[in-house]
């Protein structure tokens, strides 16, 4: 019986996380057009109440997109700062890079590089994400262009 209750609890938590994620997706869909952030505040409270802390950063990233679409520099900076705090442990730290990209802000503006910009070697990102045995293209070692204007100059 205990095992059955544990499985049921896990399913309910998974269902709750899926519901919260769906609501975050709706915020992303409506980014920039929201008249109020009350829905986000309620969602943040729901995330805290449910104990599904892993999606707090996703909600904050959605808010970063909203402020970026509105081109509100003060709010995007504050939202990125909060996102940085939420990802300080390293989980989802690359969300900060994504938020900077969405806001057309260079990650170099950060006090210290985090997320995918934390590596000093550009090829390290490719090495980390490429399947074993697969070649990683690095700056200065790109594959030859097969189409487009670069292909003509490469073939010459």
Secondary structure, 3 states (H helix, E strand, C coil): CHHHHHHHHHHHHHHHHHHHHHHHHHHHHCCCCCCCCHHHHHHHHHHHHHCCHHHHHHHHHHHHHHHHHHCCHHHHHHHHHHHHHHCCCCCCCHHHHHHHHHCCCCHHHCCCCCHHHHCCCHHHHHHHHCCCCCCCCECCECCCCCCCHHHHHHHC
